[in-house]
Amino acid sequence: MTRRVTLTTLTCVTATVLVAGAACLVPGGAGQALADVATTTTSPACDPPASGGLTMTRLPVPEGYSYVQVGALTESGAVMGNAWLDGTAHGIVWDPAGRFHDLGGLPGGSSARALAINEQGEVAGVAGSPSGDTHAVIWRHGRITDLGTAGGRSSSVVGLDDAGTVFGTVWSSDDTSRAVRWDAQGHVTLLPGLGGAGSSTQVHNTMGMSAGQATTRAGVQDMAFWDRHGQVTDIMQARSNQTSATAMNDRGVVVLHNYLDGAFRWDRVRGLVALPDPADGRDSYPLAINDAGTVAGMAFRDPPASVGNVAVRWSASGKVEMLPYLPGTDEAYAVAMNSSGTVVGENQLPNGMTHAVRWSPSGAVSDLGGVGSCGASDVMAINDHGVIAGDIRLPDSYEAVPVLWR
């Protein structure tokens, strides 16, 4: 059985579905969890996995919202995401007490999407303007601010730091892009390029640094790093737009992926260093880096391997390890990692269902639980307290149920 949370009445309504594990709201006590329950399944048709010692809590969603997706998680436990309501996209947040908030959009505009959240609870994203163009926005204390387009046609966001600086890209009327950042007062800075016409922001950290693509004077797309003062460094030839920056830590170390040459790490001391593929893998793809320099990602397996993608982790010295699969699974993906080196991701069963998993710093794998073999679970984020955000999906349903494992 599962419990369906209705915020308007603050009661829990039972429904006949497969997955247990909801934390219901106490009537009259908004946001207070009545009880967390162990993540097991009640249907005999599904094989319940071990829960890895964690408890799953269902995040409440008001009636009418659909296609709910978790996006990010703060150290204080706030969760950012997106959902649909009446055919329109809405940015949403669950505060650390578990209360649901619809962020709203621009006056006269249409949809809005939340894309990043900082430790102050500020959220950055994009929203439709009255003209129909997309504008970068920030929500502070429940109010939305249009960050504008720096005189261009549209703008977007990739993230924000704890000082309230927003990182993104603006597009001119001729679709030329330019990497930018907005300070906490909303003033925009056009970041310098590499001599050519275009640039774009792809990743950032909490220290005011960012990285992305920029066009050189020769018209080539290279990878660029911008320090906290806005100074630019050419860090890698992007090889015909086939390279992307995928993550950056607070020390300014950037990890990148090239579709021809695999995974790389760059810093201002050692420069560009290739990250090795695992012994029988190829085309490694880094997805996360912590401040210790540990990198997590995935790689493709070469034939005759009986399994497909494998989750991998690189040490700060560049040594690569393949992270183990759950028994009976044949695909693995690393999605996120915290400061201790704990990695979360997904294993795919032969029937195509995915299970959210956690790899400890020593490499041990555990199923996060919440669904049996006929359901699916996905993971999006982990914080330094070990709290994990993701969703579960019931059999024969496209609807995702947002959850926390702790």
C-alpha positions, 0 to 999 in steps of 0.5 A: 500500500502507499499513502497519497498526500493531499496538502489541502486537507493535510491527510493521507489517503490510501490507494491500491498500488504496489509501493510502501514507504510514504511519510504522511503529514500529520493532520493540522501539523503541516510538513511534520512527518507522522512516521518513516517506514522501511523501504520494502514492497508488499506485492508478492509478484515483485522481489523486494530488494534490501534497502541498504539500511536506509528509510524512504520518505515520500515527498508530498505533492498537491492534487493536480500536479503531474510528471513531478521530477526532483532536480537538486538537494541542499545540505539543509535538506531542501529539494528543488524540482519541476512539475506540470499543472494544467499543461504548464511547467512549474518550478517547485521546492520542498523546504527542509520541513518537507512543505511543498512550494510552487515557485510561480512564474513571471507576470503575463508569462507562461511556464517556469522551470527551476534549475538550481538551488543554493544553501540560502534557499534561493532558486534560479531557473527560466520562465516564459516572458510576456513576449514568449521568450525565455528569461533567466529568473531567480526566486528569493523569499517567494518572489520572482525576479526577471534577470533579463537578457543583457539586451538580447532575445533570451537567456538561460541558467545553469546554476547559482552559488551561495552568494546569489551569483547566477551563471548562464547564457544569453542569446542575441537576436541573431542567436549568438550566445554569450556566457554571463553571470548575474550578481546578487543585485541582478547586475549582469556581466558579459564574460570575455570570450576567446576572440570569437563571437560566441560562448556559453556556460556549462558548469560552475562552482560555489566559489564564483568560477564557471566553465563552458564553450567559447569560439576562438578567433579562428572560429573554433569551439574551445573549452573555456574557464572563467575565474571568480574575477571573470578572467578567461582561460582556454583549457581545451580544444573542443574539436568541432563542438564535441566536448562539454564540461560536465562538472566542477568542484570548489577548487576550480577543477573541471571534468570534461567529456569528448565524444572522440577521446573520452574523459578529462580533468583540468586544473590551473596547475596540471592543465589538461589530464586524460582520465583512463578508461577501465580495463575493458571499457571505453568512452568514459564519461565523468559526471561528478567531482568532489573537492577531494578530486574524486571523479565519478561517471560511467564507461561503455563496456567492450565486447565480449562483455556480457553487460553494458555501461559500467559505473566508474570512479577515479581517485584524485591521482587518476586511478580508475575503478569499476563499481560493482553491479547489483546481482542480476543487473546488466547496466550501471550509471553513476549520477552524483557523489558527495564529499566522502566519495559515496556515489549514487546512481542506477543499475538496470535490470534485464527487464529494463527497470532501473533501481537506484543504488548507492556505492560506499567509499569502499565500493560496496553497492546497495539497492536503495529499495522502495520498489521490487523487480516490477517497479523502478527507481531513479536517483538525482542527488546526494548531500554530505549528510548522506541524504539522497533525492530521487523518485520511484515509478510504479509498474505501468505508470509514467508518473514519478513519485518524489522521495528521499532516502536517509 
